């Protein structure tokens, strides 16, 4: 399925799965180097961690901003 047919939640979930897959492949070896990039502090793994952190922040922000009080300007939400 292509992106125009995916919901925002499905796109977010695919980004998270891809980031986790990247982190598995770019896990530092016993010598401290990334087995794919052969560098310490792999920039690809750093980017994947940033994607996961951002996805968590967005999820927390969206659940924290749910309204508990009715909107005075929109009477349909009241009651």
PDB file of N, CA, C and O in Angstrom, chain B, residues numbered from 101:
ATOM      1  N   UNK B 101       0.839  -1.166   0.000  1.00  0.00           N
ATOM      2  CA  UNK B 101       0.000   0.000   0.000  1.00  0.00           C
ATOM      3  C   UNK B 101       0.895   1.243   0.000  1.00  0.00           C
ATOM      4  O   UNK B 101       1.926   1.266   0.673  1.00  0.00           O
ATOM      5  N   UNK B 102       0.518   2.239  -0.726  1.00  0.00           N
ATOM      6  CA  UNK B 102       1.348   3.441  -0.824  1.00  0.00           C
ATOM      7  C   UNK B 102       0.876   4.514   0.142  1.00  0.00           C
ATOM      8  O   UNK B 102      -0.236   4.452   0.666  1.00  0.00           O
ATOM      9  N   UNK B 103       1.723   5.484   0.366  1.00  0.00           N
ATOM     10  CA  UNK B 103       1.497   6.510   1.385  1.00  0.00           C
ATOM     11  C   UNK B 103       0.174   7.261   1.268  1.00  0.00           C
ATOM     12  O   UNK B 103      -0.439   7.515   2.305  1.00  0.00           O
ATOM     13  N   UNK B 104      -0.314   7.636   0.086  1.00  0.00           N
ATOM     14  CA  UNK B 104      -1.566   8.401   0.065  1.00  0.00           C
ATOM     15  C   UNK B 104      -2.751   7.645   0.653  1.00  0.00           C
ATOM     16  O   UNK B 104      -3.768   8.255   0.985  1.00  0.00           O
ATOM     17  N   UNK B 105      -2.637   6.344   0.785  1.00  0.00           N
ATOM     18  CA  UNK B 105      -3.741   5.552   1.300  1.00  0.00           C
ATOM     19  C   UNK B 105      -3.542   5.161   2.764  1.00  0.00           C
ATOM     20  O   UNK B 105      -4.354   4.423   3.322  1.00  0.00           O
ATOM     21  N   UNK B 106      -2.488   5.641   3.378  1.00  0.00           N
ATOM     22  CA  UNK B 106      -2.220   5.320   4.771  1.00  0.00           C
ATOM     23  C   UNK B 106      -2.688   6.451   5.677  1.00  0.00           C
ATOM     24  O   UNK B 106      -2.630   7.623   5.306  1.00  0.00           O
ATOM     25  N   UNK B 107      -3.147   6.089   6.858  1.00  0.00           N
ATOM     26  CA  UNK B 107      -3.512   7.108   7.841  1.00  0.00           C
ATOM     27  C   UNK B 107      -2.231   7.637   8.484  1.00  0.00           C
ATOM     28  O   UNK B 107      -1.160   7.048   8.334  1.00  0.00           O
ATOM     29  N   UNK B 108      -2.352   8.739   9.192  1.00  0.00           N
ATOM     30  CA  UNK B 108      -1.186   9.298   9.876  1.00  0.00           C
ATOM     31  C   UNK B 108      -0.646   8.331  10.928  1.00  0.00           C
ATOM     32  O   UNK B 108       0.563   8.261  11.146  1.00  0.00           O
ATOM     33  N   UNK B 109      -1.521   7.603  11.564  1.00  0.00           N
ATOM     34  CA  UNK B 109      -1.085   6.621  12.561  1.00  0.00           C
ATOM     35  C   UNK B 109      -0.302   5.500  11.897  1.00  0.00           C
ATOM     36  O   UNK B 109       0.706   5.048  12.442  1.00  0.00           O
ATOM     37  N   UNK B 110      -0.743   5.046  10.736  1.00  0.00           N
ATOM     38  CA  UNK B 110      -0.021   3.986  10.029  1.00  0.00           C
ATOM     39  C   UNK B 110       1.351   4.465   9.576  1.00  0.00           C
ATOM     40  O   UNK B 110       2.324   3.713   9.643  1.00  0.00           O
ATOM     41  N   UNK B 111       1.436   5.696   9.122  1.00  0.00           N
ATOM     42  CA  UNK B 111       2.727   6.255   8.708  1.00  0.00           C
ATOM     43  C   UNK B 111       3.658   6.347   9.911  1.00  0.00           C
ATOM     44  O   UNK B 111       4.832   5.990   9.817  1.00  0.00           O
ATOM     45  N   UNK B 112       3.138   6.824  11.043  1.00  0.00           N
ATOM     46  CA  UNK B 112       3.935   6.916  12.274  1.00  0.00           C
ATOM     47  C   UNK B 112       4.432   5.536  12.688  1.00  0.00           C
ATOM     48  O   UNK B 112       5.600   5.378  13.042  1.00  0.00           O
ATOM     49  N   UNK B 113       3.552   4.534  12.646  1.00  0.00           N
ATOM     50  CA  UNK B 113       3.944   3.180  13.033  1.00  0.00           C
ATOM     51  C   UNK B 113       5.020   2.624  12.107  1.00  0.00           C
ATOM     52  O   UNK B 113       5.940   1.948  12.569  1.00  0.00           O
ATOM     53  N   UNK B 114       4.920   2.896  10.822  1.00  0.00           N
ATOM     54  CA  UNK B 114       5.953   2.423   9.885  1.00  0.00           C
ATOM     55  C   UNK B 114       7.288   3.100  10.136  1.00  0.00           C
ATOM     56  O   UNK B 114       8.337   2.464  10.031  1.00  0.00           O
ATOM     57  N   UNK B 115       7.260   4.388  10.468  1.00  0.00           N
ATOM     58  CA  UNK B 115       8.501   5.090  10.807  1.00  0.00           C
ATOM     59  C   UNK B 115       9.148   4.472  12.046  1.00  0.00           C
ATOM     60  O   UNK B 115      10.365   4.290  12.095  1.00  0.00           O
ATOM     61  N   UNK B 116       8.333   4.156  13.036  1.00  0.00           N
ATOM     62  CA  UNK B 116       8.854   3.547  14.261  1.00  0.00           C
ATOM     63  C   UNK B 116       9.452   2.177  13.968  1.00  0.00           C
ATOM     64  O   UNK B 116      10.544   1.867  14.442  1.00  0.00           O
ATOM     65  N   UNK B 117       8.754   1.360  13.197  1.00  0.00           N
ATOM     66  CA  UNK B 117       9.281   0.029  12.863  1.00  0.00           C
ATOM     67  C   UNK B 117      10.587   0.121  12.076  1.00  0.00           C
ATOM     68  O   UNK B 117      11.521  -0.644  12.314  1.00  0.00           O
ATOM     69  N   UNK B 118      10.641   1.059  11.146  1.00  0.00           N
ATOM     70  CA  UNK B 118      11.857   1.234  10.352  1.00  0.00           C
ATOM     71  C   UNK B 118      13.013   1.689  11.231  1.00  0.00           C
ATOM     72  O   UNK B 118      14.133   1.200  11.088  1.00  0.00           O
ATOM     73  N   UNK B 119      12.748   2.625  12.142  1.00  0.00           N
ATOM     74  CA  UNK B 119      13.800   3.110  13.037  1.00  0.00           C
ATOM     75  C   UNK B 119      14.319   1.980  13.924  1.00  0.00           C
ATOM     76  O   UNK B 119      15.525   1.877  14.148  1.00  0.00           O
ATOM     77  N   UNK B 120      13.427   1.135  14.430  1.00  0.00           N
ATOM     78  CA  UNK B 120      13.871   0.002  15.258  1.00  0.00           C
ATOM     79  C   UNK B 120      14.687  -0.990  14.448  1.00  0.00           C
ATOM     80  O   UNK B 120      15.672  -1.537  14.944  1.00  0.00           O
ATOM     81  N   UNK B 121      14.290  -1.223  13.220  1.00  0.00           N
ATOM     82  CA  UNK B 121      15.032  -2.128  12.334  1.00  0.00           C
ATOM     83  C   UNK B 121      16.438  -1.584  12.084  1.00  0.00           C
ATOM     84  O   UNK B 121      17.410  -2.338  12.112  1.00  0.00           O
ATOM     85  N   UNK B 122      16.545  -0.293  11.843  1.00  0.00           N
ATOM     86  CA  UNK B 122      17.849   0.344  11.629  1.00  0.00           C
ATOM     87  C   UNK B 122      18.712   0.213  12.870  1.00  0.00           C
ATOM     88  O   UNK B 122      19.902  -0.088  12.771  1.00  0.00           O
ATOM     89  N   UNK B 123      18.121   0.437  14.046  1.00  0.00           N
ATOM     90  CA  UNK B 123      18.905   0.328  15.277  1.00  0.00           C
ATOM     91  C   UNK B 123      19.424  -1.088  15.506  1.00  0.00           C
ATOM     92  O   UNK B 123      20.525  -1.265  16.029  1.00  0.00           O
ATOM     93  N   UNK B 124      18.646  -2.096  15.120  1.00  0.00           N
ATOM     94  CA  UNK B 124      19.146  -3.477  15.227  1.00  0.00           C
ATOM     95  C   UNK B 124      20.346  -3.697  14.317  1.00  0.00           C
ATOM     96  O   UNK B 124      21.327  -4.323  14.719  1.00  0.00           O
ATOM     97  N   UNK B 125      20.273  -3.187  13.096  1.00  0.00           N
ATOM     98  CA  UNK B 125      21.368  -3.382  12.141  1.00  0.00           C
ATOM     99  C   UNK B 125      22.608  -2.565  12.482  1.00  0.00           C
ATOM    100  O   UNK B 125      23.726  -2.975  12.169  1.00  0.00           O
ATOM    101  N   UNK B 126      22.419  -1.422  13.116  1.00  0.00           N
ATOM    102  CA  UNK B 126      23.537  -0.514  13.397  1.00  0.00           C
ATOM    103  C   UNK B 126      23.954  -0.540  14.867  1.00  0.00           C
ATOM    104  O   UNK B 126      24.548   0.419  15.360  1.00  0.00           O
ATOM    105  N   UNK B 127      23.645  -1.631  15.568  1.00  0.00           N
ATOM    106  CA  UNK B 127      24.052  -1.780  16.962  1.00  0.00           C
ATOM    107  C   UNK B 127      25.578  -1.928  17.025  1.00  0.00           C
ATOM    108  O   UNK B 127      26.147  -2.744  16.300  1.00  0.00           O
ATOM    109  N   UNK B 128      26.238  -1.153  17.880  1.00  0.00           N
ATOM    110  CA  UNK B 128      27.702  -1.241  17.964  1.00  0.00           C
ATOM    111  C   UNK B 128      28.173  -2.639  18.364  1.00  0.00           C
ATOM    112  O   UNK B 128      27.551  -3.305  19.191  1.00  0.00           O
ATOM    113  N   UNK B 129      29.265  -3.061  17.770  1.00  0.00           N
ATOM    114  CA  UNK B 129      29.853  -4.355  18.084  1.00  0.00           C
ATOM    115  C   UNK B 129      30.720  -4.272  19.327  1.00  0.00           C
ATOM    116  O   UNK B 129      30.753  -3.237  19.993  1.00  0.00           O
ATOM    117  N   UNK B 130      31.419  -5.348  19.644  1.00  0.00           N
ATOM    118  CA  UNK B 130      32.279  -5.361  20.836  1.00  0.00           C
ATOM    119  C   UNK B 130      33.403  -4.333  20.770  1.00  0.00           C
ATOM    120  O   UNK B 130      33.913  -3.895  21.801  1.00  0.00           O
ATOM    121  N   UNK B 131      33.786  -3.951  19.554  1.00  0.00           N
ATOM    122  CA  UNK B 131      34.844  -2.943  19.405  1.00  0.00           C
ATOM    123  C   UNK B 131      34.306  -1.517  19.461  1.00  0.00           C
ATOM    124  O   UNK B 131      35.074  -0.563  19.331  1.00  0.00           O
ATOM    125  N   UNK B 132      32.977  -1.357  19.655  1.00  0.00           N
ATOM    126  CA  UNK B 132      32.377  -0.033  19.762  1.00  0.00           C
ATOM    127  C   UNK B 132      32.040   0.608  18.431  1.00  0.00           C
ATOM    128  O   UNK B 132      31.549   1.736  18.386  1.00  0.00           O
ATOM    129  N   UNK B 133      32.304  -0.115  17.333  1.00  0.00           N
ATOM    130  CA  UNK B 133      32.030   0.422  16.004  1.00  0.00           C
ATOM    131  C   UNK B 133      30.743  -0.163  15.439  1.00  0.00           C
ATOM    132  O   UNK B 133      30.391  -1.310  15.714  1.00  0.00           O
ATOM    133  N   UNK B 134      30.061   0.633  14.661  1.00  0.00           N
ATOM    134  CA  UNK B 134      28.879   0.170  13.961  1.00  0.00           C
ATOM    135  C   UNK B 134      29.326  -0.841  12.911  1.00  0.00           C
ATOM    136  O   UNK B 134      30.243  -0.544  12.146  1.00  0.00           O
ATOM    137  N   UNK B 135      28.716  -2.024  12.843  1.00  0.00           N
ATOM    138  CA  UNK B 135      29.146  -3.036  11.881  1.00  0.00           C
ATOM    139  C   UNK B 135      28.842  -2.654  10.427  1.00  0.00           C
ATOM    140  O   UNK B 135      29.465  -3.187   9.509  1.00  0.00           O
ATOM    141  N   UNK B 136      27.906  -1.751  10.215  1.00  0.00           N
ATOM    142  CA  UNK B 136      27.557  -1.344   8.860  1.00  0.00           C
ATOM    143  C   UNK B 136      28.417  -0.167   8.415  1.00  0.00           C
ATOM    144  O   UNK B 136      29.003  -0.192   7.333  1.00  0.00           O
ATOM    145  N   UNK B 137      28.488   0.861   9.251  1.00  0.00           N
ATOM    146  CA  UNK B 137      29.207   2.089   8.892  1.00  0.00           C
ATOM    147  C   UNK B 137      30.686   2.043   9.275  1.00  0.00           C
ATOM    148  O   UNK B 137      31.506   2.766   8.711  1.00  0.00           O
ATOM    149  N   UNK B 138      31.010   1.193  10.228  1.00  0.00           N
ATOM    150  CA  UNK B 138      32.379   1.071  10.752  1.00  0.00           C
ATOM    151  C   UNK B 138      32.888   2.373  11.350  1.00  0.00           C
ATOM    152  O   UNK B 138      34.057   2.724  11.192  1.00  0.00           O
ATOM    153  N   UNK B 139      32.000   3.089  12.039  1.00  0.00           N
ATOM    154  CA  UNK B 139      32.385   4.320  12.732  1.00  0.00           C
ATOM    155  C   UNK B 139      31.780   4.304  14.134  1.00  0.00           C
ATOM    156  O   UNK B 139      30.708   3.737  14.343  1.00  0.00           O
ATOM    157  N   UNK B 140      32.470   4.929  15.096  1.00  0.00           N
ATOM    158  CA  UNK B 140      31.846   5.080  16.414  1.00  0.00           C
ATOM    159  C   UNK B 140      30.812   6.211  16.343  1.00  0.00           C
ATOM    160  O   UNK B 140      30.988   7.161  15.579  1.00  0.00           O
ATOM    161  N   UNK B 141      29.755   6.118  17.119  1.00  0.00           N
ATOM    162  CA  UNK B 141      28.738   7.162  17.105  1.00  0.00           C
ATOM    163  C   UNK B 141      28.045   7.253  15.760  1.00  0.00           C
ATOM    164  O   UNK B 141      27.954   8.332  15.175  1.00  0.00           O
ATOM    165  N   UNK B 142      27.560   6.131  15.270  1.00  0.00           N
ATOM    166  CA  UNK B 142      26.952   6.009  13.954  1.00  0.00           C
ATOM    167  C   UNK B 142      25.863   7.072  13.733  1.00  0.00           C
ATOM    168  O   UNK B 142      24.910   7.137  14.510  1.00  0.00           O
ATOM    169  N   UNK B 143      25.988   7.898  12.697  1.00  0.00           N
ATOM    170  CA  UNK B 143      24.978   8.933  12.443  1.00  0.00           C
ATOM    171  C   UNK B 143      23.627   8.352  12.025  1.00  0.00           C
ATOM    172  O   UNK B 143      22.592   8.978  12.255  1.00  0.00           O
ATOM    173  N   UNK B 144      23.621   7.180  11.423  1.00  0.00           N
ATOM    174  CA  UNK B 144      22.363   6.543  11.018  1.00  0.00           C
ATOM    175  C   UNK B 144      21.585   6.111  12.265  1.00  0.00           C
ATOM    176  O   UNK B 144      20.375   6.317  12.349  1.00  0.00           O
ATOM    177  N   UNK B 145      22.279   5.518  13.219  1.00  0.00           N
ATOM    178  CA  UNK B 145      21.632   5.105  14.466  1.00  0.00           C
ATOM    179  C   UNK B 145      21.155   6.329  15.247  1.00  0.00           C
ATOM    180  O   UNK B 145      20.092   6.290  15.868  1.00  0.00           O
ATOM    181  N   UNK B 146      21.919   7.398  15.222  1.00  0.00           N
ATOM    182  CA  UNK B 146      21.505   8.632  15.892  1.00  0.00           C
ATOM    183  C   UNK B 146      20.222   9.171  15.278  1.00  0.00           C
ATOM    184  O   UNK B 146      19.322   9.594  16.004  1.00  0.00           O
ATOM    185  N   UNK B 147      20.125   9.163  13.962  1.00  0.00           N
ATOM    186  CA  UNK B 147      18.910   9.625  13.286  1.00  0.00           C
ATOM    187  C   UNK B 147      17.722   8.742  13.646  1.00  0.00           C
ATOM    188  O   UNK B 147      16.621   9.249  13.858  1.00  0.00           O
ATOM    189  N   UNK B 148      17.931   7.425  13.719  1.00  0.00           N
ATOM    190  CA  UNK B 148      16.846   6.504  14.083  1.00  0.00           C
ATOM    191  C   UNK B 148      16.380   6.767  15.515  1.00  0.00           C
ATOM    192  O   UNK B 148      15.180   6.734  15.787  1.00  0.00           O
ATOM    193  N   UNK B 149      17.313   7.026  16.432  1.00  0.00           N
ATOM    194  CA  UNK B 149      16.936   7.360  17.805  1.00  0.00           C
ATOM    195  C   UNK B 149      16.129   8.655  17.856  1.00  0.00           C
ATOM    196  O   UNK B 149      15.178   8.770  18.629  1.00  0.00           O
ATOM    197  N   UNK B 150      16.512   9.624  17.031  1.00  0.00           N
ATOM    198  CA  UNK B 150      15.771  10.887  16.980  1.00  0.00           C
ATOM    199  C   UNK B 150      14.349  10.671  16.477  1.00  0.00           C
ATOM    200  O   UNK B 150      13.416  11.302  16.974  1.00  0.00           O
ATOM    201  N   UNK B 151      14.172   9.789  15.499  1.00  0.00           N
ATOM    202  CA  UNK B 151      12.830   9.483  14.985  1.00  0.00           C
ATOM    203  C   UNK B 151      11.985   8.862  16.093  1.00  0.00           C
ATOM    204  O   UNK B 151      10.830   9.245  16.277  1.00  0.00           O
ATOM    205  N   UNK B 152      12.552   7.907  16.832  1.00  0.00           N
ATOM    206  CA  UNK B 152      11.807   7.266  17.919  1.00  0.00           C
ATOM    207  C   UNK B 152      11.447   8.269  19.014  1.00  0.00           C
ATOM    208  O   UNK B 152      10.326   8.264  19.523  1.00  0.00           O
ATOM    209  N   UNK B 153      12.402   9.128  19.374  1.00  0.00           N
ATOM    210  CA  UNK B 153      12.148  10.125  20.413  1.00  0.00           C
ATOM    211  C   UNK B 153      11.039  11.089  19.984  1.00  0.00           C
ATOM    212  O   UNK B 153      10.156  11.418  20.775  1.00  0.00           O
ATOM    213  N   UNK B 154      11.092  11.534  18.742  1.00  0.00           N
ATOM    214  CA  UNK B 154      10.074  12.452  18.234  1.00  0.00           C
ATOM    215  C   UNK B 154       8.704  11.780  18.182  1.00  0.00           C
ATOM    216  O   UNK B 154       7.697  12.398  18.529  1.00  0.00           O
ATOM    217  N   UNK B 155       8.661  10.538  17.755  1.00  0.00           N
ATOM    218  CA  UNK B 155       7.384   9.815  17.695  1.00  0.00           C
ATOM    219  C   UNK B 155       6.781   9.673  19.085  1.00  0.00           C
ATOM    220  O   UNK B 155       5.566   9.789  19.242  1.00  0.00           O
ATOM    221  N   UNK B 156       7.607   9.423  20.094  1.00  0.00           N
ATOM    222  CA  UNK B 156       7.111   9.325  21.460  1.00  0.00           C
ATOM    223  C   UNK B 156       6.587  10.668  21.951  1.00  0.00           C
ATOM    224  O   UNK B 156       5.539  10.734  22.593  1.00  0.00           O
ATOM    225  N   UNK B 157       7.330  11.756  21.643  1.00  0.00           N
ATOM    226  CA  UNK B 157       6.902  13.082  22.075  1.00  0.00           C
ATOM    227  C   UNK B 157       5.571  13.460  21.435  1.00  0.00           C
ATOM    228  O   UNK B 157       4.704  14.028  22.100  1.00  0.00           O
ATOM    229  N   UNK B 158       5.403  13.156  20.167  1.00  0.00           N
ATOM    230  CA  UNK B 158       4.156  13.471  19.476  1.00  0.00           C
ATOM    231  C   UNK B 158       3.007  12.684  20.089  1.00  0.00           C
ATOM    232  O   UNK B 158       1.921  13.229  20.287  1.00  0.00           O
ATOM    233  N   UNK B 159       3.232  11.409  20.392  1.00  0.00           N
ATOM    234  CA  UNK B 159       2.196  10.575  21.002  1.00  0.00           C
ATOM    235  C   UNK B 159       1.821  11.115  22.373  1.00  0.00           C
ATOM    236  O   UNK B 159       0.636  11.195  22.698  1.00  0.00           O
ATOM    237  N   UNK B 160       2.806  11.486  23.185  1.00  0.00           N
ATOM    238  CA  UNK B 160       2.525  12.014  24.513  1.00  0.00           C
ATOM    239  C   UNK B 160       1.802  13.348  24.424  1.00  0.00           C
ATOM    240  O   UNK B 160       0.884  13.613  25.199  1.00  0.00           O
ATOM    241  N   UNK B 161       2.211  14.180  23.490  1.00  0.00           N
ATOM    242  CA  UNK B 161       1.589  15.488  23.326  1.00  0.00           C
ATOM    243  C   UNK B 161       0.139  15.344  22.879  1.00  0.00           C
ATOM    244  O   UNK B 161      -0.726  16.080  23.352  1.00  0.00           O
ATOM    245  N   UNK B 162      -0.140  14.404  21.972  1.00  0.00           N
ATOM    246  CA  UNK B 162      -1.506  14.255  21.477  1.00  0.00           C
ATOM    247  C   UNK B 162      -2.434  13.699  22.553  1.00  0.00           C
ATOM    248  O   UNK B 162      -3.610  14.058  22.586  1.00  0.00           O
ATOM    249  N   UNK B 163      -1.940  12.838  23.427  1.00  0.00           N
ATOM    250  CA  UNK B 163      -2.793  12.317  24.494  1.00  0.00           C
ATOM    251  C   UNK B 163      -2.916  13.334  25.627  1.00  0.00           C
ATOM    252  O   UNK B 163      -3.913  13.319  26.348  1.00  0.00           O
ATOM    253  N   UNK B 164      -1.940  14.207  25.802  1.00  0.00           N
ATOM    254  CA  UNK B 164      -1.985  15.202  26.870  1.00  0.00           C
ATOM    255  C   UNK B 164      -2.894  16.372  26.517  1.00  0.00           C
ATOM    256  O   UNK B 164      -3.346  17.079  27.419  1.00  0.00           O
ATOM    257  N   UNK B 165      -3.174  16.597  25.257  1.00  0.00           N
ATOM    258  CA  UNK B 165      -3.965  17.758  24.857  1.00  0.00           C
ATOM    259  C   UNK B 165      -5.433  17.435  24.635  1.00  0.00           C
ATOM    260  O   UNK B 165      -6.171  18.275  24.120  1.00  0.00           O
ATOM    261  N   UNK B 166      -5.874  16.251  25.006  1.00  0.00           N
ATOM    262  CA  UNK B 166      -7.284  15.927  24.868  1.00  0.00           C
ATOM    263  C   UNK B 166      -8.093  16.831  25.781  1.00  0.00           C
ATOM    264  O   UNK B 166      -7.748  17.013  26.948  1.00  0.00           O
ATOM    265  N   UNK B 167      -9.161  17.392  25.256  1.00  0.00           N
ATOM    266  CA  UNK B 167      -9.983  18.330  26.010  1.00  0.00           C
ATOM    267  C   UNK B 167     -10.883  17.570  26.973  1.00  0.00           C
ATOM    268  O   UNK B 167     -11.499  16.565  26.617  1.00  0.00           O
ATOM    269  N   UNK B 168     -10.944  18.070  28.196  1.00  0.00           N
ATOM    270  CA  UNK B 168     -11.843  17.490  29.181  1.00  0.00           C
ATOM    271  C   UNK B 168     -13.025  18.409  29.445  1.00  0.00           C
ATOM    272  O   UNK B 168     -14.050  17.961  29.960  1.00  0.00           O
ATOM    273  N   UNK B 169     -12.900  19.691  29.100  1.00  0.00           N
ATOM    274  CA  UNK B 169     -13.979  20.649  29.293  1.00  0.00           C
ATOM    275  C   UNK B 169     -14.654  20.921  27.962  1.00  0.00           C
ATOM    276  O   UNK B 169     -13.988  20.925  26.927  1.00  0.00           O
ATOM    277  N   UNK B 170     -15.967  21.149  27.964  1.00  0.00           N
ATOM    278  CA  UNK B 170     -16.644  21.460  26.706  1.00  0.00           C
ATOM    279  C   UNK B 170     -16.211  22.817  26.169  1.00  0.00           C
ATOM    280  O   UNK B 170     -15.895  23.728  26.934  1.00  0.00           O
ATOM    281  N   UNK B 171     -16.202  22.940  24.864  1.00  0.00           N
ATOM    282  CA  UNK B 171     -15.825  24.171  24.205  1.00  0.00           C
ATOM    283  C   UNK B 171     -17.020  25.123  24.231  1.00  0.00           C
ATOM    284  O   UNK B 171     -18.089  24.781  23.723  1.00  0.00           O
ATOM    285  N   UNK B 172     -16.856  26.312  24.814  1.00  0.00           N
ATOM    286  CA  UNK B 172     -17.949  27.270  24.937  1.00  0.00           C
ATOM    287  C   UNK B 172     -18.401  27.796  23.582  1.00  0.00           C
ATOM    288  O   UNK B 172     -19.573  28.130  23.407  1.00  0.00           O
ATOM    289  N   UNK B 173     -17.488  27.870  22.626  1.00  0.00           N
ATOM    290  CA  UNK B 173     -17.828  28.391  21.298  1.00  0.00           C
ATOM    291  C   UNK B 173     -18.548  27.361  20.440  1.00  0.00           C
ATOM    292  O   UNK B 173     -19.186  27.728  19.454  1.00  0.00           O
ATOM    293  N   UNK B 174     -18.464  26.098  20.784  1.00  0.00           N
ATOM    294  CA  UNK B 174     -19.098  25.036  20.025  1.00  0.00           C
ATOM    295  C   UNK B 174     -20.094  24.307  20.940  1.00  0.00           C
ATOM    296  O   UNK B 174     -19.707  23.376  21.646  1.00  0.00           O
ATOM    297  N   UNK B 175     -21.369  24.717  20.936  1.00  0.00           N
ATOM    298  CA  UNK B 175     -22.329  24.128  21.862  1.00  0.00           C
ATOM    299  C   UNK B 175     -22.604  22.647  21.602  1.00  0.00           C
ATOM    300  O   UNK B 175     -23.145  21.980  22.483  1.00  0.00           O
ATOM    301  N   UNK B 176     -22.262  22.112  20.451  1.00  0.00           N
ATOM    302  CA  UNK B 176     -22.491  20.697  20.155  1.00  0.00           C
ATOM    303  C   UNK B 176     -21.630  19.801  21.028  1.00  0.00           C
ATOM    304  O   UNK B 176     -21.997  18.657  21.295  1.00  0.00           O
ATOM    305  N   UNK B 177     -20.478  20.316  21.479  1.00  0.00           N
ATOM    306  CA  UNK B 177     -19.591  19.518  22.330  1.00  0.00           C
ATOM    307  C   UNK B 177     -20.056  19.488  23.766  1.00  0.00           C
ATOM    308  O   UNK B 177     -19.648  18.612  24.528  1.00  0.00           O
ATOM    309  N   UNK B 178     -20.909  20.433  24.158  1.00  0.00           N
ATOM    310  CA  UNK B 178     -21.364  20.506  25.542  1.00  0.00           C
ATOM    311  C   UNK B 178     -22.403  19.423  25.808  1.00  0.00           C
ATOM    312  O   UNK B 178     -23.481  19.438  25.215  1.00  0.00           O
ATOM    313  N   UNK B 179     -22.089  18.499  26.685  1.00  0.00           N
ATOM    314  CA  UNK B 179     -23.038  17.492  27.083  1.00  0.00           C
ATOM    315  C   UNK B 179     -23.111  16.381  26.177  1.00  0.00           C
ATOM    316  O   UNK B 179     -23.885  15.451  26.402  1.00  0.00           O
TER     317      UNK B 179
END
